[in-house]
Amino acid sequence: MQWSGRRVGDTYFKGDDATVKTVLVVEDHKHERILYERELTAEGYRVILAENGREALQKTQEERPDAVVLDINMPQMDGLEALGRILEAHHKTPVIINTAYSSYKGSFMSWAADAYVIKSSDLTELKDRLREALSRGETEGV
């Protein structure tokens, strides 16, 4: 796959359209961040990256993303704590948990997320849930 976006800092653009949705991807593994940035940019999203929950909170404040894709098992601040803090400050922002661990699905805190996706090299389910969450936000006036 040829990637034709451009990079400015930790933000990736496919185009200049003002209607492009911004997605914050929070993932501690660099190779997975690279995969997500390429795949989601190819889908037409503006992608912002964060390596951990603390950085996610900072970027959520600065950038006001339209949606957040959030790993759970991360250093400094795990995804469940970050989820709570993001929703406390930006309760209408859709958050999709994207983790390798199905065991967190039963956690009360994970229920606050808009979707729970088990990681896979095929990002079809993640893209579908992201599209659905953003569509719901548009109809609810987020």
For each residue, the residues with C-beta under 8 A, 3 or more apart:
1: 38 42
2:
3: 38 41 42
4: 14
5: 12 13 14 41 42
6: 12 13
7: 11 12 13
8: 11 13
9:
10: 48 49 50 59
11: 7 8 46 47 48 49 63
12: 5 6 7 37 41 46 47 49
13: 5 6 7 8 16 20 41 46
14: 4 5 20 41 42 44 45 46
15: 20 44
16: 13
17: 20 44
18:
19:
20: 13 14 15 17 44 45 46
21: 44 45 46 66 67 134
22: 45 46 47 48 63 64 65 66 67
23: 40 45 46 47 48 65 66 67 68 69 130
24: 48 49 50 56 59 60 63 65 67 68 69
25: 33 36 37 40 47 48 49 50 68 69
26: 50 51 52 53 55 56 68 69 70 71 74 79 82
27: 32 33 36 49 50 51 69 71 74 98
28: 51 52 71 73 74 75
29: 32 33 71
30: 33 34
31: 34 35
32: 27 29 35 36 71 119
33: 25 27 29 30 36 37 49 51
34: 30 31 37 38
35: 31 32 38 39 121 123
36: 25 27 32 33 39 40 47 69 123
37: 12 25 33 34 40 41 47 49
38: 1 3 34 35 41 42
39: 35 36 42 43 123 127
40: 23 25 36 37 43 45 47 69 123 127 130
41: 3 5 12 13 14 37 38 44 45 46 47
42: 1 3 5 14 38 39
43: 39 40 127
44: 14 15 17 20 21 41
45: 14 20 21 22 23 40 41 130
46: 11 12 13 14 20 21 22 23 41
47: 11 12 22 23 25 36 37 40 41
48: 10 11 22 23 24 25 59 63 65
49: 10 11 12 24 25 27 33 37
50: 10 24 25 26 27 55 56 58 59
51: 26 27 28 33 55 74
52: 26 28 55 56 74 75 76 77
53: 26 56 57 74 76 77 78 79 81 82 85
54: 57 58 76 77 82
55: 26 50 51 52 58 59 76
56: 24 26 50 52 53 59 60 68 70 77 82 86
57: 53 54 60 61 77 82 85 86 89
58: 50 54 55 61 62
59: 10 24 48 50 55 56 62 63 65
60: 24 56 57 63 64 65 68 86 89 90 93
61: 57 58 64 89
62: 58 59
63: 11 22 24 48 59 60
64: 22 60 61 90
65: 22 23 24 48 59 60 68 93
66: 21 22 23 93 94 134 137 142
67: 21 22 23 24 93 94 95 96 130 133 134 137
68: 23 24 25 26 56 60 65 86 93 94 95 96
69: 23 24 25 26 27 36 40 96 98 126 130
70: 26 56 79 82 83 86 95 96 97 98 113
71: 26 27 28 29 32 74 79 97 98 99
72: 78 79 80 97 99 101 104 110
73: 28 78 79 99 100 101
74: 26 27 28 51 52 53 71 77 78 79 82
75: 28 52
76: 52 53 54 55
77: 52 53 54 56 57 74 81 82
78: 53 72 73 74 81 82
79: 26 53 70 71 72 73 74 82 83 97 99
80: 72 83 84 104 107 109 110
81: 53 77 78 84 85
82: 26 53 54 56 57 70 74 77 78 79 85 86
83: 70 79 80 86 87 95 97 109 110 112 113
84: 80 81 87 88 109 112
85: 53 57 81 82 88 89
86: 56 57 60 68 70 82 83 89 90 93 95
87: 83 84 90 91 93 95 112
88: 84 85 91
89: 57 60 61 85 86
90: 60 64 86 87 93
91: 87 88
92: 137 140 142
93: 60 65 66 67 68 86 87 90 142
94: 66 67 68 114 130 133 134 136 137 142
95: 67 68 70 83 86 87 112 113 114
96: 67 68 69 70 113 114 115 116 117 126 129 130 133
97: 70 71 72 79 83 104 110 113 115 116 117
98: 27 69 70 71 117 119 126
99: 71 72 73 79 104 116 117 118 119
100: 73 118 119
101: 72 73 104
102: 105 118
103: 106
104: 72 80 97 99 101 107 110 116
105: 102 110 116
106: 103 110
107: 80 104 110 111
108: 111
109: 80 83 84 112
110: 72 80 83 97 104 105 106 107 113 116
111: 107 108
112: 83 84 87 95 109
113: 70 83 95 96 97 110 116
114: 94 95 96 129 133 136
115: 96 97 129 130 132 133
116: 96 97 99 104 105 110 113
117: 96 97 98 99 125 126 129
118: 99 100 102 125
119: 32 98 99 100
120: 123 125 126
121: 35
122: 125
123: 35 36 39 40 120 126 127
124: 127 128
125: 117 118 120 122 128 129
126: 69 96 98 117 120 123 129 130
127: 39 40 43 123 124 130 131
128: 124 125 131 132
129: 96 114 115 117 125 126 132 133
130: 23 40 45 67 69 94 96 115 126 127 133 134
131: 127 128 134 135
132: 115 128 129 135 136
133: 67 94 96 114 115 129 130 136 137
134: 21 66 67 94 130 131 137 138
135: 131 132 138 139
136: 94 114 132 133 139 140
137: 66 67 92 94 133 134 140 142
138: 134 135 141 142
139: 135 136
140: 92 136 137
141: 138
142: 66 92 93 94 137 138
